[in-house]
Amino acid sequence: MNGVFDLGGTDGLGPVVTLENEPVFRAEWEKPAFAMFASCFRAGFFGVDAFRHGIEKMDPAEYLLSNYYEHWVHTVEHYGEKAGVIDLDELERRTQHYLANPDEPLADRRDPDLLAFVDAAVTHGADARREADKVPQYKVGDRVTVIADSPHGHTRRARYVRGRTGEITGAHGTYIYPDSAGNGGPEAPEHLYTVRFTGLELWGPQTAEPNTVTYFDVWEPYLTLTP
Amino acid sequence: MTAPTDTPLRTQAEIAARVKALESMLIEKGVMTTEAVDRLVAIYENEVGPQLGAQVVARAWTDPEFKQRLIADATAACAEMGIGGLQGEEMIVLENTDTVHNAIVCTLCSCYPWPVLGLPPNWYKMPAYRARMVREPRTVLAEDFGYVLPDAVEIRVWDSSSELRYWVLPKRPEGTEGLSETELAALVTRDSMIGVAPAGSR
């Protein structure tokens, strides 16, 4: 989908605001917000592509103005409701309750299997590579152009590379295809490539900074060969 | 009193109450526990952070064969040191030289190599860096990070649009020939492995 989350090349957003000695979690509420990802992934709410798409569907003004981990909370609510686990009216009632009783403790449930899952996930991750018997259509050195269409659902073809031509510098094998998995479809693995674009190609002669290039990873259906 | 997580939309109390309400429902439905929160927080506050990437870099600076393996297959080389896992299932290390400078960004979300750098700083996830780093990297490095690179140095920006996780092997600072691997690791900052600062600064 075309949305404000697709930020590459956007102007008017001001300086990069850094903070010396920033803590990993800047507020207590960021801790459970962060932990919801792994817990809800285990519960089958979403894979990482669908998780991202839930964030992409946020109100665009709110996306830009809210905290990063509020995005995570939003997508957990979205998929929690879809999974039949979160009732949004009940969520609102409880929100008002905790506003009035912020120090009320949470239930102390134990789940050793969840802790084991967390440890295994952190240590081993969740590889997105999938074996498939598809023959790659492109190879390192090919000149390719990113197809300039605008799909409505989840995709990783950022607007600033659409219609742009570059050179394949890496061919990585087959991976979960976000345009399928992120939209509720099967993993449908596709070949993944890295494409090198010059600044000149992306931003034009008036704007491009000298001697700069951008590398961008693309799945095979995004590409067409350019002679 | 202002907090780093203040926004124009909701108060801190409102955000905290909403998150707690959601957490309470997820606990009751058997999805999460407070002990899982504590465990994840302990891991990313105390165990997994840029000190791990710094160890890898220091080893690459002192062991040419390890550096070769790191450039060829970063995931396998890091695994030799017991480093790897979530959001670093496949890592690719980019070597800075006198003529090439690399930096990472995620314009679409916030992809970042957790096993070697920990969780990303807030600025990496916020709109300004994601918007500008691909369009005007020289300006961002010079004006926002005070890192001026001559035009003769090619800047390569890696937009992490897939599940491959890129990170930067910074140049070893001059005058560090006599330092031990441990002393060298102390020079390797998070920002130098993102590519917005040289190693040895700050």
Interface residues (C-beta under 8 A of the other chain):
Chain A: F5 D6 L7 G8 G9 T10 D11 L13 G14 P15 V16 V17 T18 L19 E22 V24 F25 R26 A27 E28 W29 E30 K31 P32 A33 F34 A35 M36 A38 S39 C40 R42 A43 F45 V48 R52 I55 E62 L64 L65 S66 N67 Y68 E70 V73 V76 E77 G80 V85 I86 D87 E90 L91 E92 R94 T95 Q96 H97 Y98 L99 P102 L106 A107 D108 R109 R110 D111 L114 L115 V118 D119 A121 V122 T123 H124 G125 A126 D127 A128 R129 R156 A158 Y160 H172 Y175 I176 L192 T194 L202 W203 T207 E209 P210 N211 T212 V213 T214 Y215 F216 D217 V218 W219
Chain B: A3 P4 T5 T7 P8 L9 R10 Q12 A13 E14 I15 A16 A17 R18 V19 K20 A21 L22 E23 S24 M25 L26 I27 E28 K29 G30 V31 M32 T33 T34 E35 A36 V37 R39 L40 V41 I43 Y44 E45 V48 G49 G84 G85 L86 Q87 G88 E89 E90 T107 L108 C109 S110 P115 G118 L119 P121 N122 W123 K125 M126 P127 A128 Y129 R130 A131 R132 V134 R135 E136 P137 R138 T139 V140 E143 D144 F145 D151 A152 V153 E154 I155 R156 V157 W158 D159 S160 S161 S162 E163 L164 Y166
